Amino acid sequence: MKSKERFAWAGLVLILFTTLVFRPVHAKAVSETAEKYLQLFHEVFGLMQNGYVETVDEEKVFLGAIKGMLGSLGDPHSSFLEEEEYRQMREETRGSFGGVGMEVAYTDGAIVVVSPIEDTPAMKAGILPQDRIIEIDGKSTANLGYAEGIKLMRGKPGSSVSIKVERKNIKEPLQFTLVRENIKIRYVRSYFFEKEKVGYLRLNQFMGENTLEEFKKHLKLLADKKSEGLIVDLRMNPGGLLPLSVALSDIFLPEGLDIVSVRGRGGELADVSKSTGKGDKYTSIPLVVLINEGSASASEIFAGAIQDHKRGKIVGVTSFGKGSVQIVYPLSFGMAVKLTVQKYYTPSGKSLHGKGIQPDVIVKGIEPNEDDRFYLRKMSEKKLLDQLASKYPDYNEQNFLNFEKALKEQGIKLSSDVARAVFKNKTQAEKDRSMTDLELDPQLKKAVDLLSSKS
């Protein structure tokens, strides 16, 4: 789909941690320029404190100054974390948090959705990657910073939040009312296509204390079923922990190959992660990696390593393009600063920042075009979907053909793929729905076809 708080943070700003650094930050001696502007800062603060018409909230002034200092970097991924924000971030790295379930970033002065998290209020409501959040509970985000926007989206599970977004190729903003949940992420899922002998692993995020072990366990189960090919699905995966991305890449690569390199200020090489000979390895099974515009940071490291070493095919559409590394530095009083310290590069030396991974095989997902969106609005106005679903309540091919015919009789001209997706999602029972529905997932179908043709 056209479009990575998680999702309120409800989505961890596509953070790619190298580590959490639990040590005090030692400041270097300031330069003459810094001394000059520190003096100016003290002078302005004194004037405010003594002469401003209202009593000055000193905490607000200093926190605003710190946030403004970081904001001057022009980097959406460097930010100041107040005590509650920092606590919530630590919870998220463990895989449980409260919110609406979407990964967001602050880009070009706007809060932009990276991707919704699977099975969360944001995904169920239809929020998409690249949606620009312009209002939260009626408050314009134009006057909010990233942290303030996150605070508004956060809240007690069961409470609701109203979010207005701008979406590419749609003239009018879209309004969503989401009920906050306690988000518990199931990071790894798997499935075995019995007929094609193809294994499928979906990774929702490179997070969680036990994700590496869970991934290996699912992988072994698929191997025990004699999988002759493997799909790793990183669509809508906004990234996460760098060490986990390296560890999962290592499973599929022969020993001694570069996985990712990181460079700091001035392009200085800081580190290179290489594949090892340790643990169970799956270096020969045919492999396809699925990506889309919601795949970011750690997902791109994994896909880039597989692609550059020609270990497998990358299928889907161009990924998000986040190639920077953040470290979270704890500060005094339970606060922290998240700072971009490096950029990462694929084994071939490509920086993906702002560019993303280009698939070997481009396959778009089912998405409505401009005409489809027009007719979907007409259907909604007429409540036509509910009427036809009552008339044809079971999903089968004949009922779908009847549904399409009825739409055309009403002057509704949906493309066939979109019509099928709408009808199937409306009429198919929840228990019958599958994350591996090839009928509604052309990207996954292509991956299965590529692997089964090798058998």
Buried (B, 14 or more C-beta within 10 A) or exposed (E): BBBBBBBBBBBBBBBBBBEBBEEEEEEEEEEEEEEEEEEEEEEEBEEEEEEEEEEEEEEEBEBBEBBEEBBEEEBBBBBBBBEEBBEBBBBBBEBEBBBBBBBBBBBEEBBBBBBBBBBBBBBBBEBBBBBBBBBBEEBEBEEBBBBBBBBBBBBEEEEEBBBBBBBEEBEEEBEBEBBBBEBEBEBBBBBBBEEBBBBBBBBBBBBBEEBBEBBBEBBEBBBEBEBBBBBBBBBBBBBBBBBBBBBBBBBBBBEEBBBBBBBEEEEEEBBEBBBBEEEEBBEEBBBBBBBBBBBBBBBBBBBBBBBBBEBBBBBBBBBBBBBBBBBBBBBEEEBBBBBBBBBBBBBEEBBBBEBBBBBBEEBEBBBBEEEBBBBBEBBEEEEBBEEBBEEBEEBEEEBBEBBBEBBEEBEBEBBEBBBBBBBBEBBBEEEEEEBBBBEBBBBBBBBBBBBBEEE
